[in-house]
Amino acid sequence: MAGKDNWHPRDYASLADIRAELDRFENAHASGQLRSTGKWSAAENLDHCGRWFKGAIDGIEFDLPVTFKVLGRVMIKPLIGKFKARPGLKQPKTALTQMDPQPGVTVEEGLALMRAQLDRLDAGEKMTKDSPLLGRMSHEKWLKVQLDHCRMHFGFIQCDTVGA
């Protein structure tokens, strides 16, 4: 069950930290030790975060109501890097259907999607497409958003191994 008591986020300072976490998840999955304490499975969290990385590079094909855009650009965007996301954000249904995980996604597919996007960034591609909520952002701002977004979602992915 999702909730504060079942959420154990880790901070990520770089994409290398995300890669290391993906390796940790993959190893735990291979040994049957990967689980989720939230409403989404580990695979679904990985797929969702991978979709957001892809959207920041390629563009995101949905629009939000004007009130969300104003709130995002005026109140949330200035706080990027100054606060950390917490579980429980309710998004409009139009956003959820477009960025929700694929039905039946596997851990292997979620890991592959995440790694493919990180490989693109390592090859020099940039996250510069407009955010539906926050508008135009630099690659550096997108990076802060993505690291925090992974922190929030991956906080529900647990590895039941020593040192996890």
N, C-alpha and C positions, 0 to 999 in steps of 0.2 A: 504494500500500500504506500502510495506517495505521501510524503510528509516530511517535516523538518527533521524528525528523529531518524528517518531512513535515508537522509541525504548527507553525503560526505564529500563535499567538493575539494578538489585540489587546484592550486593556482598554477597557471601556465604562463611562462614569460616569453615563450618563443614557439615557433612551429616545430623545432626540435623536441621540445617538451611534449607536444601533441604526438609526434612520431613515437617517442618513447612510451607514451601511454598506450598507443595503438598496439605496440609490440607486447606490452604487459597484458592487454586485453586478449590478444591473440594466443599468448602462452596459457593464460587462464582458461580460455575457451577450449584449447586443445586438451587440457587436463580435466575438463568438466567442472571447472571452478568459477566460471563466469556467470553472474546473475544480475538481475536488476531489482532495485527496491522501489522503483517508480511505476507509473502507469504504462510506460513503454518498455519493451524488452531492450536488452543491450543492443541488439541488431537495429531496432527502430531508432534508438538514440544516435547511433553511428550514422545511419542513413540520413536522418534529419539534419545532423550537423554537416554531413557531406553535401547535402543539397544547398545549404546556405553558403558554403564555400563556393560551390559551382555558380550559384546565383550572383555572388559578389563579383565573380570573374566574367560571367556570360550575360548577366542581366536576369531580373526576376519579373515574370510575366503576370503580375496582378497589381491591382490598385487598391488603395485603402480609402475609407471615407475621409473627407477633408478634416474632420475633427481629430482623427488619429494622426494625420500628417502634421497638423499644427502643433499638437501636443508633442509629437516626436521631435520636430525641428526646434521648437522653442524651449521645451523643458528637458527632454531626454538627451538630445545630441550634445548640448554643452557639458553634460555630466560624463561623457565617455571617458573611461579611464579613472574616474573619480569615485565610482561606486561599483558594486558587484551585483550582477543579476541574481535574483532569487526565484525559486520555483513558484508557480501559481499565476503567471501572467496569462490573462485571458485575451485571446486575439479574435478579431472578426472571423467569421466562418469562411469568408473568401480567402483569407490568408492561410487558414489551417488546411484547407483542401489542397492547396497548391504546394505547400512545403511539408506536409505530413509525410511520414515514411511510406514506402511502397508496401502494400499488403503482402505478408508472407516473406518479407526480406530476411535474409540470413545474416549471421554475423560475418561470414566471409564476404558477402556482397557489401555490407556496410563498411567493413574495413577496406575493401577494394575501392569503393567510392571515395572514402576519406583520403586514402593514399594517392589516388589518381589526381585529386585536386591539389594535394600538397606537392606532388611531382610537378604539376603545372606551375605552381608558384616558385618552386626551386629552379625551374627552367626559365624563369624571368617574366612570366605572365603576372599581371597585377589585378588586384581587386579594386576596381574603380567605377563599377556600375552603380547607378543610383539605388539607394535603399528605399523600399516603399514607405517605410516609416520615417527614416532620418534624412532622406534626400541625398544630395551629392556629398560624397566623402572621399578623402584621400585613401590610398592603399594603407597608410599607417593607421588611420582611424578604423578602417575596416578590420585590420589585424587585431586591434584592441577589442573590437566588438566580437570577432570570431573566437579569440582566446577566452573571453569571458563567457560566450555562448557555450563553448565546449566545457568550460569549467562547470557551468550550471547543469548541463545535460549529463556529462560524464560523472557528476556527483552521485548519480543514481546507479552507475555501473560499478559493481563490486566484484572483486577477485577474492575468493575465499582461500587464499594462500598466505603463507607466512610473509610478512612484509607488505601485504596489500593494503 
